[in-house]
Amino acid sequence: MSRYLSITLTKAGVTCRARLLDDEAPATCAAVWAALPVAGDAFHAKYARNEVYTLLPRIAGAPHRENPTVTPIPGDVCLFDFEPWEIGNPAYGYEPGSAAHHAAGATDLALFYGRNNLLINGDLGWIPGNVFATITDGLADLAAACNGLWLRGVEGETLAFARA
């Protein structure tokens, strides 16, 4: 039986539904499911293109690589596992004291809402993400809201993940 997540941009009031990919990424799905609900400040990607994400304290049990991609497609939901030194660069713009600066590293939960994404970072190179879910309902409304974040900024927006 399939398991589902709800993913919400809280300020925009937009929610989508995503199916966990338990067969393709069982360890990632189990770790995320056990951690739910989670929420954090929303960010729009600088490098990857059509990505909105949140940074959280590291999710226990999440594998570093499982069902990885560097070319996510619209509707992919990914987990990125970062060591502390990988995303603490002040040039990235994360506030001191945020999950990006946590001594244990951080988990990045991301959704991709458009085509032609490429997960490369000028400081680190390729950044594979674990594809652990796919958006099944609400992608068009979510994409419109995410594009609005790109155009007008993310200040005050929260990205929330919960069991559906």
N, C-alpha and C positions, 0 to 999 in steps of 0.2 A: 504494500500500500504506500502510495506517495505521501511525502510530507511537504508542507508548504510554509513559506515565510511571507509576512507582510513587510514591505519596505516603504517607509513614509518620509517625505520631506514635510516636516511638521508645520513650519511657517507657511509654506505654500498650500498645505492641506491636500497634498497629492499622495495617494497610496497605490502601490502595485502589488501583485502577488507573484511569487517565484516558487518553482518546484525544486526541491533539493535533488541533486544528482548523486544519490546514495550509491549507485552501482559504479560510477566513475570516480568518485572522491569520497569513499566511506569515512575515512579518518577525519577529513576536513568537515564533512557534514556533521559527524558526531560531536566534534569539538564546538562548532558554532551552535548547534542545537542545544547543547548543555549550557552554553553561556547566555542564551536568550532569556529575556529581552536585553538588548544593548542599544545605546544611542550616544551620539557625540556630535560635535560641531561638523557641519558639512563643508567640504572643500571641493572646488572644481579643479581638475587636473591642469597643470601647466604644460606638461610634456606629452601625455598619452592621447590627448585630444578630447574625445567625447566620454569623459569619465567624471562621476561624482563619487566622493568617498568620505569616510570618517576614520579617524585614528582613535584606537582604543588601547588600554593596557593589553599586553599580550594575552591571547586566549589560550588557556592551558590545553595541551594535547593537540594543538593544531600542527600538522606536519609542515615542514619547510617547503617541500615540493610534493604535490599530488595533482594529477590531471592539469599540468601546467600549460600556459599559453603566453605568448608575447604579442599575439594578434587577436584580442578578444573581439567578439561580434556583438551587435546590438542585442541586449537582453541577457548577456553574460553577467553573472555575479561572482566576484573573485575575492579571495583572501590573499593578502600579502603578509609575510612574516618578516619583520625587520629587526635586525640587531640594533643596539643603541647608536652605534657609530654611523649607521647607514642613512638616517634621516634627521640627525640632529644639526646639520649644517644651517647656520643662521640665514643663509641665502634663500632657504626654502620658505622662510617667513612664519614658521610656527612659533607661537608664543612660548616664552620660557615657562616651565611648569606643566606644559601640555603633554599629552601621550607621546608626542614625537621626541620628547626629551626624557622619557622615563628610563631609569637606569637598567631595566630589564628588557628594553626594546619595546616594540609596538606591533599591534595588528592593524592592518588597513583592510576595511571591508569596503568594496567598491562595486559600483554598477556601471555598465556601459550602455549608453543610450543611442549611439549612432555608429556609422561605419568608419573604416579606415583608421583604426586605433593601432598604435605601435608603442609597446611598453619598453621604452629606452630612456635612460636618464644620463645626462651629460657627465655627471660625476661617477656613476656606478656602472654604466653600460646597460645590458639587457636586464629587465626586472620581470621575470616570469611570475604570473599569478596563478593560484589554484582556482580553477573554475569549479564551483561547488553548487551552483544553482542557475536556473534560467527563468527569466521573467515570462510568465504565461498570460497575464492579464494586466492591462493598464500601462503598457510601454509607451504608447503614443502620448498620453497625458503626462507621464513622467518625463519623456523626452522634451516636451514643450517647457515644463517647469525647469529642467536642467539647463536648457538653452537660455532661459531667463536668468539663471544663476551666472552663466558665462557672461551675459550682456550687462547685468546690473549688480553682480556681486553676491557673495554668500553670507554676508554679515547677518547674524541673528538666525540663520537657518540651521536646523538640526536634522540629521539623518538617523532614523530609528529602524531597527530590525526586531521583529517579534515573531513568535509562532502564529501561524494562521490556521 
